[in-house]
């Protein structure tokens, strides 16, 4: 899995996130199938978490 994040505003906790997943077992329904997924989304992080 690979995550790329971009913060469009300097004073904020909103991020635009691009995620690539390649592998098995993302869900129990298709646990034996290898999948490639590309996701684009918005992530909102609490400002008190520094380890993200």
mmCIF entry with sequence, helices, sheets and N, C-alpha, C, O atoms, coordinates in Angstrom:
data_MODEL
# 
_entry.id   MODEL 
# 
_entity.id                         1 
_entity.type                       polymer 
_entity.pdbx_number_of_molecules   1 
# 
_entity_poly.entity_id                      1 
_entity_poly.type                           'polypeptide(L)' 
_entity_poly.nstd_linkage                   no 
_entity_poly.nstd_monomer                   no 
_entity_poly.pdbx_seq_one_letter_code       
;(UNK)(UNK)(UNK)(UNK)(UNK)(UNK)(UNK)(UNK)(UNK)(UNK)(UNK)(UNK)(UNK)(UNK)(UNK)(UNK)
(UNK)(UNK)(UNK)(UNK)(UNK)(UNK)(UNK)(UNK)(UNK)(UNK)(UNK)(UNK)(UNK)(UNK)(UNK)(UNK)
(UNK)(UNK)(UNK)(UNK)(UNK)(UNK)(UNK)(UNK)(UNK)(UNK)(UNK)(UNK)(UNK)(UNK)(UNK)(UNK)
(UNK)(UNK)(UNK)(UNK)
;
_entity_poly.pdbx_seq_one_letter_code_can   XXXXXXXXXXXXXXXXXXXXXXXXXXXXXXXXXXXXXXXXXXXXXXXXXXXX 
_entity_poly.pdbx_strand_id                 A 
# 
loop_
_entity_poly_seq.entity_id 
_entity_poly_seq.num 
_entity_poly_seq.mon_id 
_entity_poly_seq.hetero 
1 1  UNK n 
1 2  UNK n 
1 3  UNK n 
1 4  UNK n 
1 5  UNK n 
1 6  UNK n 
1 7  UNK n 
1 8  UNK n 
1 9  UNK n 
1 10 UNK n 
1 11 UNK n 
1 12 UNK n 
1 13 UNK n 
1 14 UNK n 
1 15 UNK n 
1 16 UNK n 
1 17 UNK n 
1 18 UNK n 
1 19 UNK n 
1 20 UNK n 
1 21 UNK n 
1 22 UNK n 
1 23 UNK n 
1 24 UNK n 
1 25 UNK n 
1 26 UNK n 
1 27 UNK n 
1 28 UNK n 
1 29 UNK n 
1 30 UNK n 
1 31 UNK n 
1 32 UNK n 
1 33 UNK n 
1 34 UNK n 
1 35 UNK n 
1 36 UNK n 
1 37 UNK n 
1 38 UNK n 
1 39 UNK n 
1 40 UNK n 
1 41 UNK n 
1 42 UNK n 
1 43 UNK n 
1 44 UNK n 
1 45 UNK n 
1 46 UNK n 
1 47 UNK n 
1 48 UNK n 
1 49 UNK n 
1 50 UNK n 
1 51 UNK n 
1 52 UNK n 
# 
_struct_asym.id          A 
_struct_asym.entity_id   1 
# 
_struct_sheet.id               AA1 
_struct_sheet.type             ? 
_struct_sheet.number_strands   3 
_struct_sheet.details          ? 
# 
loop_
_struct_sheet_order.sheet_id 
_struct_sheet_order.range_id_1 
_struct_sheet_order.range_id_2 
_struct_sheet_order.offset 
_struct_sheet_order.sense 
AA1 1 2 ? anti-parallel 
AA1 2 3 ? anti-parallel 
# 
loop_
_struct_sheet_range.sheet_id 
_struct_sheet_range.id 
_struct_sheet_range.beg_label_comp_id 
_struct_sheet_range.beg_label_asym_id 
_struct_sheet_range.beg_label_seq_id 
_struct_sheet_range.pdbx_beg_PDB_ins_code 
_struct_sheet_range.end_label_comp_id 
_struct_sheet_range.end_label_asym_id 
_struct_sheet_range.end_label_seq_id 
_struct_sheet_range.pdbx_end_PDB_ins_code 
_struct_sheet_range.beg_auth_comp_id 
_struct_sheet_range.beg_auth_asym_id 
_struct_sheet_range.beg_auth_seq_id 
_struct_sheet_range.end_auth_comp_id 
_struct_sheet_range.end_auth_asym_id 
_struct_sheet_range.end_auth_seq_id 
AA1 1 UNK A 2  ? UNK A 6  ? UNK A 2  UNK A 6  
AA1 2 UNK A 14 ? UNK A 23 ? UNK A 14 UNK A 23 
AA1 3 UNK A 35 ? UNK A 44 ? UNK A 35 UNK A 44 
# 
loop_
_atom_site.group_PDB 
_atom_site.id 
_atom_site.type_symbol 
_atom_site.label_atom_id 
_atom_site.label_alt_id 
_atom_site.label_comp_id 
_atom_site.label_asym_id 
_atom_site.label_entity_id 
_atom_site.label_seq_id 
_atom_site.pdbx_PDB_ins_code 
_atom_site.Cartn_x 
_atom_site.Cartn_y 
_atom_site.Cartn_z 
_atom_site.occupancy 
_atom_site.B_iso_or_equiv 
_atom_site.pdbx_formal_charge 
_atom_site.auth_seq_id 
_atom_site.auth_comp_id 
_atom_site.auth_asym_id 
_atom_site.auth_atom_id 
_atom_site.pdbx_PDB_model_num 
ATOM 1   N N  . UNK A 1 1  ? 0.844   -1.164  0.000  1.00 0.00 ? 1  UNK A N  1 
ATOM 2   C CA . UNK A 1 1  ? 0.000   0.000   0.000  1.00 0.00 ? 1  UNK A CA 1 
ATOM 3   C C  . UNK A 1 1  ? 0.894   1.233   0.000  1.00 0.00 ? 1  UNK A C  1 
ATOM 4   O O  . UNK A 1 1  ? 1.935   1.267   0.655  1.00 0.00 ? 1  UNK A O  1 
ATOM 5   N N  . UNK A 1 2  ? 0.467   2.234   -0.743 1.00 0.00 ? 2  UNK A N  1 
ATOM 6   C CA . UNK A 1 2  ? 1.202   3.479   -0.854 1.00 0.00 ? 2  UNK A CA 1 
ATOM 7   C C  . UNK A 1 2  ? 0.223   4.629   -0.670 1.00 0.00 ? 2  UNK A C  1 
ATOM 8   O O  . UNK A 1 2  ? -0.809  4.678   -1.339 1.00 0.00 ? 2  UNK A O  1 
ATOM 9   N N  . UNK A 1 3  ? 0.536   5.549   0.225  1.00 0.00 ? 3  UNK A N  1 
ATOM 10  C CA . UNK A 1 3  ? -0.296  6.728   0.474  1.00 0.00 ? 3  UNK A CA 1 
ATOM 11  C C  . UNK A 1 3  ? 0.487   7.981   0.106  1.00 0.00 ? 3  UNK A C  1 
ATOM 12  O O  . UNK A 1 3  ? 1.658   8.125   0.458  1.00 0.00 ? 3  UNK A O  1 
ATOM 13  N N  . UNK A 1 4  ? -0.174  8.876   -0.602 1.00 0.00 ? 4  UNK A N  1 
ATOM 14  C CA . UNK A 1 4  ? 0.378   10.198  -0.896 1.00 0.00 ? 4  UNK A CA 1 
ATOM 15  C C  . UNK A 1 4  ? -0.648  11.212  -0.430 1.00 0.00 ? 4  UNK A C  1 
ATOM 16  O O  . UNK A 1 4  ? -1.822  11.130  -0.788 1.00 0.00 ? 4  UNK A O  1 
ATOM 17  N N  . UNK A 1 5  ? -0.198  12.171  0.373  1.00 0.00 ? 5  UNK A N  1 
ATOM 18  C CA . UNK A 1 5  ? -1.113  13.164  0.923  1.00 0.00 ? 5  UNK A CA 1 
ATOM 19  C C  . UNK A 1 5  ? -0.617  14.555  0.586  1.00 0.00 ? 5  UNK A C  1 
ATOM 20  O O  . UNK A 1 5  ? 0.585   14.810  0.515  1.00 0.00 ? 5  UNK A O  1 
ATOM 21  N N  . UNK A 1 6  ? -1.579  15.455  0.380  1.00 0.00 ? 6  UNK A N  1 
ATOM 22  C CA . UNK A 1 6  ? -1.282  16.844  0.079  1.00 0.00 ? 6  UNK A CA 1 
ATOM 23  C C  . UNK A 1 6  ? -2.197  17.718  0.929  1.00 0.00 ? 6  UNK A C  1 
ATOM 24  O O  . UNK A 1 6  ? -3.413  17.530  0.937  1.00 0.00 ? 6  UNK A O  1 
ATOM 25  N N  . UNK A 1 7  ? -1.613  18.666  1.638  1.00 0.00 ? 7  UNK A N  1 
ATOM 26  C CA . UNK A 1 7  ? -2.394  19.593  2.460  1.00 0.00 ? 7  UNK A CA 1 
ATOM 27  C C  . UNK A 1 7  ? -2.537  20.902  1.692  1.00 0.00 ? 7  UNK A C  1 
ATOM 28  O O  . UNK A 1 7  ? -1.563  21.642  1.558  1.00 0.00 ? 7  UNK A O  1 
ATOM 29  N N  . UNK A 1 8  ? -3.738  21.204  1.181  1.00 0.00 ? 8  UNK A N  1 
ATOM 30  C CA . UNK A 1 8  ? -3.897  22.408  0.355  1.00 0.00 ? 8  UNK A CA 1 
ATOM 31  C C  . UNK A 1 8  ? -3.835  23.710  1.148  1.00 0.00 ? 8  UNK A C  1 
ATOM 32  O O  . UNK A 1 8  ? -3.499  24.751  0.584  1.00 0.00 ? 8  UNK A O  1 
ATOM 33  N N  . UNK A 1 9  ? -4.145  23.676  2.424  1.00 0.00 ? 9  UNK A N  1 
ATOM 34  C CA . UNK A 1 9  ? -4.119  24.874  3.264  1.00 0.00 ? 9  UNK A CA 1 
ATOM 35  C C  . UNK A 1 9  ? -3.104  24.675  4.380  1.00 0.00 ? 9  UNK A C  1 
ATOM 36  O O  . UNK A 1 9  ? -3.053  23.605  4.986  1.00 0.00 ? 9  UNK A O  1 
ATOM 37  N N  . UNK A 1 10 ? -2.304  25.685  4.654  1.00 0.00 ? 10 UNK A N  1 
ATOM 38  C CA . UNK A 1 10 ? -1.256  25.558  5.673  1.00 0.00 ? 10 UNK A CA 1 
ATOM 39  C C  . UNK A 1 10 ? -1.826  25.419  7.074  1.00 0.00 ? 10 UNK A C  1 
ATOM 40  O O  . UNK A 1 10 ? -1.286  24.671  7.889  1.00 0.00 ? 10 UNK A O  1 
ATOM 41  N N  . UNK A 1 11 ? -2.906  26.126  7.366  1.00 0.00 ? 11 UNK A N  1 
ATOM 42  C CA . UNK A 1 11 ? -3.524  26.055  8.696  1.00 0.00 ? 11 UNK A CA 1 
ATOM 43  C C  . UNK A 1 11 ? -4.800  25.240  8.610  1.00 0.00 ? 11 UNK A C  1 
ATOM 44  O O  . UNK A 1 11 ? -5.898  25.789  8.516  1.00 0.00 ? 11 UNK A O  1 
ATOM 45  N N  . UNK A 1 12 ? -4.649  23.965  8.644  1.00 0.00 ? 12 UNK A N  1 
ATOM 46  C CA . UNK A 1 12 ? -5.812  23.098  8.576  1.00 0.00 ? 12 UNK A CA 1 
ATOM 47  C C  . UNK A 1 12 ? -5.410  21.653  8.757  1.00 0.00 ? 12 UNK A C  1 
ATOM 48  O O  . UNK A 1 12 ? -4.231  21.305  8.692  1.00 0.00 ? 12 UNK A O  1 
ATOM 49  N N  . UNK A 1 13 ? -6.390  20.830  8.982  1.00 0.00 ? 13 UNK A N  1 
ATOM 50  C CA . UNK A 1 13 ? -6.100  19.412  9.139  1.00 0.00 ? 13 UNK A CA 1 
ATOM 51  C C  . UNK A 1 13 ? -6.766  18.584  8.036  1.00 0.00 ? 13 UNK A C  1 
ATOM 52  O O  . UNK A 1 13 ? -6.971  17.382  8.207  1.00 0.00 ? 13 UNK A O  1 
ATOM 53  N N  . UNK A 1 14 ? -7.103  19.213  6.915  1.00 0.00 ? 14 UNK A N  1 
ATOM 54  C CA . UNK A 1 14 ? -7.678  18.507  5.790  1.00 0.00 ? 14 UNK A CA 1 
ATOM 55  C C  . UNK A 1 14 ? -6.577  18.165  4.789  1.00 0.00 ? 14 UNK A C  1 
ATOM 56  O O  . UNK A 1 14 ? -5.696  18.978  4.509  1.00 0.00 ? 14 UNK A O  1 
ATOM 57  N N  . UNK A 1 15 ? -6.646  16.963  4.266  1.00 0.00 ? 15 UNK A N  1 
ATOM 58  C CA . UNK A 1 15 ? -5.660  16.478  3.310  1.00 0.00 ? 15 UNK A CA 1 
ATOM 59  C C  . UNK A 1 15 ? -6.380  15.872  2.115  1.00 0.00 ? 15 UNK A C  1 
ATOM 60  O O  . UNK A 1 15 ? -7.446  15.276  2.268  1.00 0.00 ? 15 UNK A O  1 
ATOM 61  N N  . UNK A 1 16 ? -5.812  16.018  0.943  1.00 0.00 ? 16 UNK A N  1 
ATOM 62  C CA . UNK A 1 16 ? -6.245  15.274  -0.226 1.00 0.00 ? 16 UNK A CA 1 
ATOM 63  C C  . UNK A 1 16 ? -5.334  14.064  -0.315 1.00 0.00 ? 16 UNK A C  1 
ATOM 64  O O  . UNK A 1 16 ? -4.110  14.195  -0.320 1.00 0.00 ? 16 UNK A O  1 
ATOM 65  N N  . UNK A 1 17 ? -5.933  12.889  -0.384 1.00 0.00 ? 17 UNK A N  1 
ATOM 66  C CA . UNK A 1 17 ? -5.166  11.658  -0.267 1.00 0.00 ? 17 UNK A CA 1 
ATOM 67  C C  . UNK A 1 17 ? -5.341  10.796  -1.520 1.00 0.00 ? 17 UNK A C  1 
ATOM 68  O O  . UNK A 1 17 ? -6.451  10.632  -2.025 1.00 0.00 ? 17 UNK A O  1 
ATOM 69  N N  . UNK A 1 18 ? -4.244  10.259  -2.003 1.00 0.00 ? 18 UNK A N  1 
ATOM 70  C CA . UNK A 1 18 ? -4.227  9.288   -3.083 1.00 0.00 ? 18 UNK A CA 1 
ATOM 71  C C  . UNK A 1 18 ? -3.624  8.009   -2.519 1.00 0.00 ? 18 UNK A C  1 
ATOM 72  O O  . UNK A 1 18 ? -2.538  8.037   -1.940 1.00 0.00 ? 18 UNK A O  1 
ATOM 73  N N  . UNK A 1 19 ? -4.319  6.892   -2.683 1.00 0.00 ? 19 UNK A N  1 
ATOM 74  C CA . UNK A 1 19 ? -3.864  5.625   -2.095 1.00 0.00 ? 19 UNK A CA 1 
ATOM 75  C C  . UNK A 1 19 ? -3.886  4.542   -3.154 1.00 0.00 ? 19 UNK A C  1 
ATOM 76  O O  . UNK A 1 19 ? -4.851  4.400   -3.905 1.00 0.00 ? 19 UNK A O  1 
ATOM 77  N N  . UNK A 1 20 ? -2.803  3.781   -3.201 1.00 0.00 ? 20 UNK A N  1 
ATOM 78  C CA . UNK A 1 20 ? -2.716  2.636   -4.090 1.00 0.00 ? 20 UNK A CA 1 
ATOM 79  C C  . UNK A 1 20 ? -2.592  1.378   -3.238 1.00 0.00 ? 20 UNK A C  1 
ATOM 80  O O  . UNK A 1 20 ? -1.757  1.316   -2.335 1.00 0.00 ? 20 UNK A O  1 
ATOM 81  N N  . UNK A 1 21 ? -3.421  0.380   -3.523 1.00 0.00 ? 21 UNK A N  1 
ATOM 82  C CA . UNK A 1 21 ? -3.408  -0.883  -2.791 1.00 0.00 ? 21 UNK A CA 1 
ATOM 83  C C  . UNK A 1 21 ? -3.226  -2.016  -3.780 1.00 0.00 ? 21 UNK A C  1 
ATOM 84  O O  . UNK A 1 21 ? -3.910  -2.076  -4.802 1.00 0.00 ? 21 UNK A O  1 
ATOM 85  N N  . UNK A 1 22 ? -2.310  -2.905  -3.475 1.00 0.00 ? 22 UNK A N  1 
ATOM 86  C CA . UNK A 1 22 ? -2.075  -4.101  -4.278 1.00 0.00 ? 22 UNK A CA 1 
ATOM 87  C C  . UNK A 1 22 ? -1.894  -5.260  -3.319 1.00 0.00 ? 22 UNK A C  1 
ATOM 88  O O  . UNK A 1 22 ? -0.941  -5.278  -2.540 1.00 0.00 ? 22 UNK A O  1 
ATOM 89  N N  . UNK A 1 23 ? -2.798  -6.229  -3.365 1.00 0.00 ? 23 UNK A N  1 
ATOM 90  C CA . UNK A 1 23 ? -2.632  -7.363  -2.474 1.00 0.00 ? 23 UNK A CA 1 
ATOM 91  C C  . UNK A 1 23 ? -3.892  -8.177  -2.303 1.00 0.00 ? 23 UNK A C  1 
ATOM 92  O O  . UNK A 1 23 ? -4.830  -8.086  -3.095 1.00 0.00 ? 23 UNK A O  1 
ATOM 93  N N  . UNK A 1 24 ? -3.892  -8.970  -1.259 1.00 0.00 ? 24 UNK A N  1 
ATOM 94  C CA . UNK A 1 24 ? -4.976  -9.878  -0.928 1.00 0.00 ? 24 UNK A CA 1 
ATOM 95  C C  . UNK A 1 24 ? -5.685  -9.416  0.339  1.00 0.00 ? 24 UNK A C  1 
ATOM 96  O O  . UNK A 1 24 ? -5.172  -8.582  1.085  1.00 0.00 ? 24 UNK A O  1 
ATOM 97  N N  . UNK A 1 25 ? -6.861  -9.968  0.567  1.00 0.00 ? 25 UNK A N  1 
ATOM 98  C CA . UNK A 1 25 ? -7.581  -9.918  1.844  1.00 0.00 ? 25 UNK A CA 1 
ATOM 99  C C  . UNK A 1 25 ? -7.938  -8.520  2.307  1.00 0.00 ? 25 UNK A C  1 
ATOM 100 O O  . UNK A 1 25 ? -7.729  -8.188  3.473  1.00 0.00 ? 25 UNK A O  1 
ATOM 101 N N  . UNK A 1 26 ? -8.470  -7.697  1.427  1.00 0.00 ? 26 UNK A N  1 
ATOM 102 C CA . UNK A 1 26 ? -9.038  -6.449  1.897  1.00 0.00 ? 26 UNK A CA 1 
ATOM 103 C C  . UNK A 1 26 ? -10.419 -6.701  2.501  1.00 0.00 ? 26 UNK A C  1 
ATOM 104 O O  . UNK A 1 26 ? -10.867 -5.926  3.346  1.00 0.00 ? 26 UNK A O  1 
ATOM 105 N N  . UNK A 1 27 ? -11.083 -7.743  2.093  1.00 0.00 ? 27 UNK A N  1 
ATOM 106 C CA . UNK A 1 27 ? -12.365 -8.132  2.667  1.00 0.00 ? 27 UNK A CA 1 
ATOM 107 C C  . UNK A 1 27 ? -12.458 -9.646  2.711  1.00 0.00 ? 27 UNK A C  1 
ATOM 108 O O  . UNK A 1 27 ? -11.699 -10.334 2.030  1.00 0.00 ? 27 UNK A O  1 
ATOM 109 N N  . UNK A 1 28 ? -13.372 -10.169 3.499  1.00 0.00 ? 28 UNK A N  1 
ATOM 110 C CA . UNK A 1 28 ? -13.495 -11.621 3.619  1.00 0.00 ? 28 UNK A CA 1 
ATOM 111 C C  . UNK A 1 28 ? -14.183 -12.252 2.419  1.00 0.00 ? 28 UNK A C  1 
ATOM 112 O O  . UNK A 1 28 ? -14.021 -13.448 2.179  1.00 0.00 ? 28 UNK A O  1 
ATOM 113 N N  . UNK A 1 29 ? -14.939 -11.480 1.670  1.00 0.00 ? 29 UNK A N  1 
ATOM 114 C CA . UNK A 1 29 ? -15.648 -12.039 0.521  1.00 0.00 ? 29 UNK A CA 1 
ATOM 115 C C  . UNK A 1 29 ? -14.674 -12.454 -0.576 1.00 0.00 ? 29 UNK A C  1 
ATOM 116 O O  . UNK A 1 29 ? -14.839 -13.515 -1.179 1.00 0.00 ? 29 UNK A O  1 
ATOM 117 N N  . UNK A 1 30 ? -13.677 -11.643 -0.837 1.00 0.00 ? 30 UNK A N  1 
ATOM 118 C CA . UNK A 1 30 ? -12.716 -11.951 -1.897 1.00 0.00 ? 30 UNK A CA 1 
ATOM 119 C C  . UNK A 1 30 ? -11.303 -12.119 -1.343 1.00 0.00 ? 30 UNK A C  1 
ATOM 120 O O  . UNK A 1 30 ? -10.355 -11.518 -1.848 1.00 0.00 ? 30 UNK A O  1 
ATOM 121 N N  . UNK A 1 31 ? -11.173 -12.926 -0.319 1.00 0.00 ? 31 UNK A N  1 
ATOM 122 C CA . UNK A 1 31 ? -9.889  -13.076 0.366  1.00 0.00 ? 31 UNK A CA 1 
ATOM 123 C C  . UNK A 1 31 ? -8.832  -13.771 -0.480 1.00 0.00 ? 31 UNK A C  1 
ATOM 124 O O  . UNK A 1 31 ? -7.639  -13.626 -0.212 1.00 0.00 ? 31 UNK A O  1 
ATOM 125 N N  . UNK A 1 32 ? -9.244  -14.523 -1.496 1.00 0.00 ? 32 UNK A N  1 
ATOM 126 C CA . UNK A 1 32 ? -8.278  -15.277 -2.289 1.00 0.00 ? 32 UNK A CA 1 
ATOM 127 C C  . UNK A 1 32 ? -8.021  -14.671 -3.667 1.00 0.00 ? 32 UNK A C  1 
ATOM 128 O O  . UNK A 1 32 ? -7.461  -15.339 -4.536 1.00 0.00 ? 32 UNK A O  1 
ATOM 129 N N  . UNK A 1 33 ? -8.419  -13.422 -3.880 1.00 0.00 ? 33 UNK A N  1 
ATOM 130 C CA . UNK A 1 33 ? -8.200  -12.756 -5.162 1.00 0.00 ? 33 UNK A CA 1 
ATOM 131 C C  . UNK A 1 33 ? -7.243  -11.586 -4.972 1.00 0.00 ? 33 UNK A C  1 
ATOM 132 O O  . UNK A 1 33 ? -7.391  -10.793 -4.042 1.00 0.00 ? 33 UNK A O  1 
ATOM 133 N N  . UNK A 1 34 ? -6.276  -11.491 -5.849 1.00 0.00 ? 34 UNK A N  1 
ATOM 134 C CA . UNK A 1 34 ? -5.342  -10.372 -5.818 1.00 0.00 ? 34 UNK A CA 1 
ATOM 135 C C  . UNK A 1 34 ? -5.980  -9.183  -6.537 1.00 0.00 ? 34 UNK A C  1 
ATOM 136 O O  . UNK A 1 34 ? -6.485  -9.322  -7.652 1.00 0.00 ? 34 UNK A O  1 
ATOM 137 N N  . UNK A 1 35 ? -5.954  -8.018  -5.895 1.00 0.00 ? 35 UNK A N  1 
ATOM 138 C CA . UNK A 1 35 ? -6.608  -6.842  -6.466 1.00 0.00 ? 35 UNK A CA 1 
ATOM 139 C C  . UNK A 1 35 ? -5.634  -5.663  -6.491 1.00 0.00 ? 35 UNK A C  1 
ATOM 140 O O  . UNK A 1 35 ? -4.711  -5.582  -5.681 1.00 0.00 ? 35 UNK A O  1 
ATOM 141 N N  . UNK A 1 36 ? -5.860  -4.753  -7.438 1.00 0.00 ? 36 UNK A N  1 
ATOM 142 C CA . UNK A 1 36 ? -5.185  -3.468  -7.524 1.00 0.00 ? 36 UNK A CA 1 
ATOM 143 C C  . UNK A 1 36 ? -6.249  -2.394  -7.417 1.00 0.00 ? 36 UNK A C  1 
ATOM 144 O O  . UNK A 1 36 ? -7.234  -2.424  -8.154 1.00 0.00 ? 36 UNK A O  1 
ATOM 145 N N  . UNK A 1 37 ? -6.066  -1.444  -6.510 1.00 0.00 ? 37 UNK A N  1 
ATOM 146 C CA . UNK A 1 37 ? -7.036  -0.364  -6.333 1.00 0.00 ? 37 UNK A CA 1 
ATOM 147 C C  . UNK A 1 37 ? -6.315  0.964   -6.249 1.00 0.00 ? 37 UNK A C  1 
ATOM 148 O O  . UNK A 1 37 ? -5.237  1.066   -5.664 1.00 0.00 ? 37 UNK A O  1 
ATOM 149 N N  . UNK A 1 38 ? -6.915  1.968   -6.835 1.00 0.00 ? 38 UNK A N  1 
ATOM 150 C CA . UNK A 1 38 ? -6.444  3.335   -6.736 1.00 0.00 ? 38 UNK A CA 1 
ATOM 151 C C  . UNK A 1 38 ? -7.589  4.157   -6.166 1.00 0.00 ? 38 UNK A C  1 
ATOM 152 O O  . UNK A 1 38 ? -8.685  4.171   -6.725 1.00 0.00 ? 38 UNK A O  1 
ATOM 153 N N  . UNK A 1 39 ? -7.338  4.842   -5.054 1.00 0.00 ? 39 UNK A N  1 
ATOM 154 C CA . UNK A 1 39 ? -8.377  5.592   -4.364 1.00 0.00 ? 39 UNK A CA 1 
ATOM 155 C C  . UNK A 1 39 ? -7.959  7.046   -4.232 1.00 0.00 ? 39 UNK A C  1 
ATOM 156 O O  . UNK A 1 39 ? -6.783  7.361   -4.050 1.00 0.00 ? 39 UNK A O  1 
ATOM 157 N N  . UNK A 1 40 ? -8.946  7.920   -4.328 1.00 0.00 ? 40 UNK A N  1 
ATOM 158 C CA . UNK A 1 40 ? -8.753  9.342   -4.146 1.00 0.00 ? 40 UNK A CA 1 
ATOM 159 C C  . UNK A 1 40 ? -9.793  9.810   -3.151 1.00 0.00 ? 40 UNK A C  1 
ATOM 160 O O  . UNK A 1 40 ? -10.973 9.487   -3.282 1.00 0.00 ? 40 UNK A O  1 
ATOM 161 N N  . UNK A 1 41 ? -9.356  10.578  -2.147 1.00 0.00 ? 41 UNK A N  1 
ATOM 162 C CA . UNK A 1 41 ? -10.306 11.000  -1.135 1.00 0.00 ? 41 UNK A CA 1 
ATOM 163 C C  . UNK A 1 41 ? -9.804  12.164  -0.313 1.00 0.00 ? 41 UNK A C  1 
ATOM 164 O O  . UNK A 1 41 ? -8.737  12.727  -0.560 1.00 0.00 ? 41 UNK A O  1 
ATOM 165 N N  . UNK A 1 42 ? -10.609 12.502  0.669  1.00 0.00 ? 42 UNK A N  1 
ATOM 166 C CA . UNK A 1 42 ? -10.300 13.578  1.608  1.00 0.00 ? 42 UNK A CA 1 
ATOM 167 C C  . UNK A 1 42 ? -10.120 12.955  2.984  1.00 0.00 ? 42 UNK A C  1 
ATOM 168 O O  . UNK A 1 42 ? -10.956 12.172  3.435  1.00 0.00 ? 42 UNK A O  1 
ATOM 169 N N  . UNK A 1 43 ? -9.027  13.307  3.644  1.00 0.00 ? 43 UNK A N  1 
ATOM 170 C CA . UNK A 1 43 ? -8.755  12.824  4.998  1.00 0.00 ? 43 UNK A CA 1 
ATOM 171 C C  . UNK A 1 43 ? -8.757  14.013  5.948  1.00 0.00 ? 43 UNK A C  1 
ATOM 172 O O  . UNK A 1 43 ? -8.174  15.058  5.663  1.00 0.00 ? 43 UNK A O  1 
ATOM 173 N N  . UNK A 1 44 ? -9.423  13.833  7.081  1.00 0.00 ? 44 UNK A N  1 
ATOM 174 C CA . UNK A 1 44 ? -9.444  14.856  8.128  1.00 0.00 ? 44 UNK A CA 1 
ATOM 175 C C  . UNK A 1 44 ? -8.813  14.243  9.363  1.00 0.00 ? 44 UNK A C  1 
ATOM 176 O O  . UNK A 1 44 ? -9.307  13.251  9.898  1.00 0.00 ? 44 UNK A O  1 
ATOM 177 N N  . UNK A 1 45 ? -7.730  14.833  9.806  1.00 0.00 ? 45 UNK A N  1 
ATOM 178 C CA . UNK A 1 45 ? -6.996  14.313  10.961 1.00 0.00 ? 45 UNK A CA 1 
ATOM 179 C C  . UNK A 1 45 ? -7.167  15.227  12.157 1.00 0.00 ? 45 UNK A C  1 
ATOM 180 O O  . UNK A 1 45 ? -7.201  16.448  12.004 1.00 0.00 ? 45 UNK A O  1 
ATOM 181 N N  . UNK A 1 46 ? -7.274  14.658  13.335 1.00 0.00 ? 46 UNK A N  1 
ATOM 182 C CA . UNK A 1 46 ? -7.260  15.507  14.531 1.00 0.00 ? 46 UNK A CA 1 
ATOM 183 C C  . UNK A 1 46 ? -5.895  16.172  14.696 1.00 0.00 ? 46 UNK A C  1 
ATOM 184 O O  . UNK A 1 46 ? -4.864  15.556  14.425 1.00 0.00 ? 46 UNK A O  1 
ATOM 185 N N  . UNK A 1 47 ? -5.888  17.408  15.133 1.00 0.00 ? 47 UNK A N  1 
ATOM 186 C CA . UNK A 1 47 ? -4.624  18.138  15.231 1.00 0.00 ? 47 UNK A CA 1 
ATOM 187 C C  . UNK A 1 47 ? -3.768  17.675  16.403 1.00 0.00 ? 47 UNK A C  1 
ATOM 188 O O  . UNK A 1 47 ? -2.573  17.971  16.431 1.00 0.00 ? 47 UNK A O  1 
ATOM 189 N N  . UNK A 1 48 ? -4.337  16.958  17.372 1.00 0.00 ? 48 UNK A N  1 
ATOM 190 C CA . UNK A 1 48 ? -3.552  16.507  18.517 1.00 0.00 ? 48 UNK A CA 1 
ATOM 191 C C  . UNK A 1 48 ? -2.822  15.204  18.252 1.00 0.00 ? 48 UNK A C  1 
ATOM 192 O O  . UNK A 1 48 ? -2.037  14.780  19.100 1.00 0.00 ? 48 UNK A O  1 
ATOM 193 N N  . UNK A 1 49 ? -3.040  14.541  17.112 1.00 0.00 ? 49 UNK A N  1 
ATOM 194 C CA . UNK A 1 49 ? -2.286  13.340  16.756 1.00 0.00 ? 49 UNK A CA 1 
ATOM 195 C C  . UNK A 1 49 ? -1.075  13.751  15.944 1.00 0.00 ? 49 UNK A C  1 
ATOM 196 O O  . UNK A 1 49 ? -1.230  14.290  14.848 1.00 0.00 ? 49 UNK A O  1 
ATOM 197 N N  . UNK A 1 50 ? 0.098   13.521  16.436 1.00 0.00 ? 50 UNK A N  1 
ATOM 198 C CA . UNK A 1 50 ? 1.326   13.903  15.748 1.00 0.00 ? 50 UNK A CA 1 
ATOM 199 C C  . UNK A 1 50 ? 1.984   12.723  15.037 1.00 0.00 ? 50 UNK A C  1 
ATOM 200 O O  . UNK A 1 50 ? 2.903   12.926  14.243 1.00 0.00 ? 50 UNK A O  1 
ATOM 201 N N  . UNK A 1 51 ? 1.536   11.498  15.304 1.00 0.00 ? 51 UNK A N  1 
ATOM 202 C CA . UNK A 1 51 ? 2.200   10.334  14.723 1.00 0.00 ? 51 UNK A CA 1 
ATOM 203 C C  . UNK A 1 51 ? 1.587   9.904   13.401 1.00 0.00 ? 51 UNK A C  1 
ATOM 204 O O  . UNK A 1 51 ? 2.018   8.882   12.866 1.00 0.00 ? 51 UNK A O  1 
ATOM 205 N N  . UNK A 1 52 ? 0.624   10.601  12.841 1.00 0.00 ? 52 UNK A N  1 
ATOM 206 C CA . UNK A 1 52 ? 0.046   10.267  11.548 1.00 0.00 ? 52 UNK A CA 1 
ATOM 207 C C  . UNK A 1 52 ? 0.934   10.715  10.437 1.00 0.00 ? 52 UNK A C  1 
ATOM 208 O O  . UNK A 1 52 ? 0.606   10.517  9.267  1.00 0.00 ? 52 UNK A O  1 
# 
